[in-house]
């Protein structure tokens, strides 16, 4: 692929474009954080309930992205999927099938791995609980995980989605950039009118916010695209969005749930 006269390999873009997209998109949301009437939690809650400072979150995300870049580089080197023959490169139907397959594979892997990390007390205490230090999610904390969790859920899950879908490195640039935007959006902590992710996906910022609350930690495991596995496996928690007295919104369960 050529950008402003400079030829850059699809593999290099597939590795680093999602990282650039992550910081650009999350940075946009951080600048919009002052829209108090659209926040799912107040500024006070964000400051008081979160158990880790933002500088630590920043370093943790950079570490995970470094691991992802290394694994992606190795994956592209091993698969050697550099060129796509014939009309397949330009077929929207083929690309749509590959994208959908990748979405299903990634959702399936992340649902069951995510759920198991909650059900296994050792894994939750020593690994997954790091992500839940952010009781009030915000955009650039989307990939704040224990390095081992980031490797298992995101890096391995992404590799499986890439391999099973059969997409090319060039197609992966767009798929993983889209998946990155979706993940950041799910953690943005805002409910903005006209947000297409809220219109077309039931798995959105409010849905995932429920999971980050104490009453929802055993529900709404699905990520990043659909709610299908939660529905099938009985871990779906319905909620309603209600206005808070101090402004903004709050996602509240629509019925009582008992802890298992």
C-alpha positions as CSV (number, residue, x, y, z in Angstrom):
1,X,0.0,0.0,0.0
2,X,1.3,3.5,-0.9
3,X,0.7,6.5,1.3
4,X,1.7,9.9,0.0
5,X,4.3,8.3,-2.3
6,X,5.8,6.1,0.4
7,X,5.2,2.4,0.0
8,X,4.4,0.7,3.2
9,X,3.8,-3.1,3.5
10,X,0.3,-4.3,4.3
11,X,1.8,-6.4,7.2
12,X,3.4,-3.3,8.7
13,X,0.1,-1.4,8.5
14,X,-1.9,-4.3,9.8
15,X,0.4,-4.4,12.8
16,X,0.6,-0.7,13.7
17,X,-2.6,0.9,12.2
18,X,-4.8,-0.4,15.0
19,X,-2.5,1.1,17.6
20,X,-2.6,4.5,16.0
21,X,-6.4,4.2,15.6
22,X,-6.7,3.3,19.3
23,X,-4.9,6.4,20.6
24,X,-6.6,8.7,18.0
25,X,-10.1,7.5,18.7
26,X,-9.7,7.3,22.5
27,X,-8.1,10.7,22.5
28,X,-11.2,12.1,20.7
29,X,-13.4,10.6,23.5
30,X,-11.2,11.9,26.2
31,X,-11.6,15.4,24.8
32,X,-15.4,14.8,24.8
33,X,-15.3,13.7,28.4
34,X,-16.5,17.1,29.5
35,X,-20.0,16.4,28.1
36,X,-21.4,15.7,31.5
37,X,-25.0,15.3,30.2
38,X,-23.9,12.2,28.3
39,X,-21.6,10.5,30.8
40,X,-22.6,7.1,32.2
41,X,-20.9,8.1,35.5
42,X,-20.1,11.4,37.1
43,X,-16.6,12.8,37.1
44,X,-16.6,12.3,40.9
45,X,-17.3,8.5,40.5
46,X,-14.5,8.2,38.0
47,X,-12.1,9.8,40.4
48,X,-13.3,7.9,43.5
49,X,-14.3,4.5,42.3
50,X,-11.4,3.6,40.0
51,X,-8.7,1.7,41.8
52,X,-5.8,2.6,39.5
53,X,-4.3,6.0,38.3
54,X,-4.4,6.9,34.7
55,X,-0.6,6.9,34.3
56,X,-0.6,3.2,35.3
57,X,-3.4,2.5,32.8
58,X,-1.4,4.3,30.1
59,X,1.7,2.2,30.7
60,X,-0.4,-1.0,30.9
61,X,-2.0,-0.3,27.5
62,X,1.4,0.4,25.9
63,X,2.7,-2.9,27.2
64,X,-0.2,-4.9,25.8
65,X,0.1,-3.1,22.4
66,X,3.8,-4.0,22.3
67,X,3.0,-7.6,22.8
68,X,0.3,-7.5,20.1
69,X,2.7,-5.9,17.7
70,X,5.3,-8.6,18.2
71,X,2.7,-11.4,17.8
72,X,1.2,-9.8,14.7
73,X,4.6,-9.5,13.1
74,X,5.4,-13.2,13.8
75,X,1.9,-14.2,12.5
76,X,2.3,-12.3,9.2
77,X,5.8,-13.8,8.8
78,X,4.6,-17.3,9.3
79,X,1.4,-17.1,7.2
80,X,2.9,-15.2,4.3
81,X,-0.5,-13.9,3.3
82,X,0.9,-11.0,1.4
83,X,-1.0,-11.0,-1.9
84,X,-4.5,-11.8,-2.9
85,X,-5.1,-13.3,-6.3
86,X,-7.5,-12.2,-8.9
87,X,-10.8,-10.5,-8.2
88,X,-11.0,-11.8,-4.7
89,X,-9.0,-8.7,-3.5
90,X,-11.8,-6.4,-4.9
91,X,-14.8,-8.6,-4.0
92,X,-17.0,-6.9,-1.4
93,X,-18.9,-10.1,-0.9
94,X,-15.7,-12.0,0.0
95,X,-14.6,-9.2,2.3
96,X,-18.0,-9.1,4.0
97,X,-17.9,-12.9,4.6
98,X,-14.4,-12.7,6.0
99,X,-15.3,-9.8,8.3
100,X,-18.4,-11.6,9.5
101,X,-16.4,-14.8,10.1
102,X,-13.7,-12.9,12.0
103,X,-16.3,-11.2,14.1
104,X,-18.0,-14.5,15.1
105,X,-14.6,-16.2,15.8
106,X,-13.4,-13.2,17.9
107,X,-16.7,-13.0,19.8
108,X,-16.8,-16.7,20.5
109,X,-13.2,-16.9,21.8
110,X,-13.5,-13.8,23.9
111,X,-16.9,-14.7,25.4
112,X,-15.8,-18.1,26.7
113,X,-12.3,-17.0,27.8
114,X,-13.7,-13.9,29.5
115,X,-16.4,-15.9,31.3
116,X,-13.9,-18.5,32.4
117,X,-11.7,-15.7,33.9
118,X,-14.6,-14.7,36.0
119,X,-15.6,-18.2,37.1
120,X,-12.1,-19.3,38.0
121,X,-11.3,-17.6,41.3
122,X,-7.5,-17.8,40.8
123,X,-7.6,-16.3,37.3
124,X,-9.9,-13.6,38.4
125,X,-8.0,-12.7,41.5
126,X,-4.5,-12.7,39.8
127,X,-5.3,-11.7,36.2
128,X,-8.7,-10.5,35.2
129,X,-9.4,-8.3,38.3
130,X,-6.8,-5.9,36.9
131,X,-9.2,-4.8,34.2
132,X,-12.0,-4.4,36.7
133,X,-9.9,-1.9,38.7
134,X,-11.7,0.5,36.3
135,X,-15.1,0.4,37.8
136,X,-15.9,3.5,35.8
137,X,-14.5,2.7,32.3
138,X,-13.0,5.4,30.1
139,X,-11.8,5.3,26.5
140,X,-8.1,4.8,26.6
141,X,-8.5,2.2,29.4
142,X,-10.2,-0.2,27.0
143,X,-7.1,-2.4,26.7
144,X,-5.9,-2.1,30.3
145,X,-5.5,-5.7,31.2
146,X,-3.0,-8.0,32.8
147,X,-0.4,-8.8,30.1
148,X,-1.4,-12.5,30.2
149,X,-5.0,-11.7,29.7
150,X,-4.2,-9.3,26.8
151,X,-2.2,-12.1,25.2
152,X,-5.0,-14.8,25.7
153,X,-8.1,-12.7,25.0
154,X,-7.1,-10.1,22.5
155,X,-3.9,-11.3,20.8
156,X,-4.7,-15.0,20.5
157,X,-8.3,-14.1,19.7
158,X,-7.3,-11.7,17.0
159,X,-4.9,-14.3,15.5
160,X,-7.6,-16.9,15.4
161,X,-10.0,-14.5,13.7
162,X,-7.4,-13.7,11.1
163,X,-6.6,-17.3,10.4
164,X,-10.1,-18.7,10.3
165,X,-11.5,-15.9,8.2
166,X,-8.8,-16.2,5.6
167,X,-8.4,-12.5,5.2
168,X,-5.3,-10.9,3.7
169,X,-3.0,-8.6,5.7
170,X,-4.6,-5.7,3.7
171,X,-8.1,-6.7,4.8
172,X,-6.8,-7.1,8.4
173,X,-5.8,-3.5,8.5
174,X,-9.5,-2.5,8.2
175,X,-10.9,-5.3,10.3
176,X,-8.6,-4.8,13.3
177,X,-8.9,-1.0,13.1
178,X,-12.7,-1.4,13.2
179,X,-12.5,-3.9,16.1
180,X,-10.2,-1.4,17.9
181,X,-12.7,1.5,17.4
182,X,-15.5,-0.8,18.6
183,X,-13.6,-1.8,21.8
184,X,-12.7,1.8,22.6
185,X,-16.3,2.9,22.1
186,X,-17.6,0.2,24.4
187,X,-15.4,1.6,27.2
188,X,-15.8,5.3,26.4
189,X,-18.2,6.0,29.3
190,X,-20.4,8.2,27.2
191,X,-23.9,7.7,25.6
192,X,-23.9,10.1,22.7
193,X,-26.9,10.7,20.5
194,X,-26.4,9.5,16.9
195,X,-23.6,7.1,17.8
196,X,-23.8,4.4,15.1
197,X,-22.4,1.8,17.4
198,X,-25.3,2.4,19.8
199,X,-27.8,2.2,16.9
200,X,-26.5,-0.9,15.2
201,X,-25.0,-2.9,18.1
202,X,-26.8,-4.0,21.3
203,X,-23.3,-4.6,22.7
204,X,-22.3,-1.0,23.4
205,X,-20.9,1.3,26.1
206,X,-24.0,1.0,28.3
207,X,-24.1,-2.8,27.9
208,X,-20.5,-3.2,28.8
209,X,-20.7,-0.7,31.7
210,X,-23.2,-3.0,33.3
211,X,-20.6,-5.7,33.4
212,X,-18.1,-3.4,35.1
213,X,-20.5,-2.8,38.0
214,X,-20.6,-5.1,41.0
215,X,-24.1,-6.4,40.2
216,X,-23.2,-7.2,36.6
217,X,-19.8,-9.0,36.9
218,X,-21.4,-12.3,36.2
219,X,-23.4,-11.0,33.2
220,X,-22.8,-9.4,29.9
221,X,-19.5,-11.1,29.1
222,X,-19.9,-10.7,25.3
223,X,-17.4,-8.6,23.5
224,X,-16.7,-6.8,21.3
225,X,-19.6,-7.1,18.7
226,X,-22.7,-9.1,19.5
227,X,-24.7,-10.2,22.6
228,X,-25.4,-13.7,21.1
229,X,-23.5,-15.8,23.5
230,X,-24.9,-14.0,26.5
231,X,-28.4,-14.7,25.2
232,X,-27.6,-18.4,24.4
233,X,-25.8,-19.1,27.7
234,X,-28.2,-17.2,30.0
235,X,-25.7,-14.5,31.1
236,X,-27.6,-11.6,29.4
237,X,-28.6,-8.8,31.8
238,X,-31.2,-6.4,30.4
239,X,-30.9,-2.8,31.5
240,X,-32.6,0.5,31.0
241,X,-30.9,3.9,30.6
242,X,-32.1,6.5,33.1
243,X,-31.2,10.1,33.6
244,X,-29.2,10.9,36.8
245,X,-30.3,13.8,39.0
246,X,-26.8,15.3,38.6
247,X,-26.9,15.0,34.8
248,X,-25.9,12.2,32.4
249,X,-27.2,8.7,32.3
250,X,-27.1,5.5,34.3
251,X,-27.5,1.9,33.1
252,X,-29.7,0.1,35.5
253,X,-30.8,-3.6,35.5
254,X,-34.5,-4.0,34.6
255,X,-35.0,-6.8,37.1
256,X,-33.4,-8.3,40.1
257,X,-30.6,-10.9,39.7
258,X,-29.2,-13.1,42.5
259,X,-25.5,-13.8,42.7
260,X,-24.7,-17.4,41.8
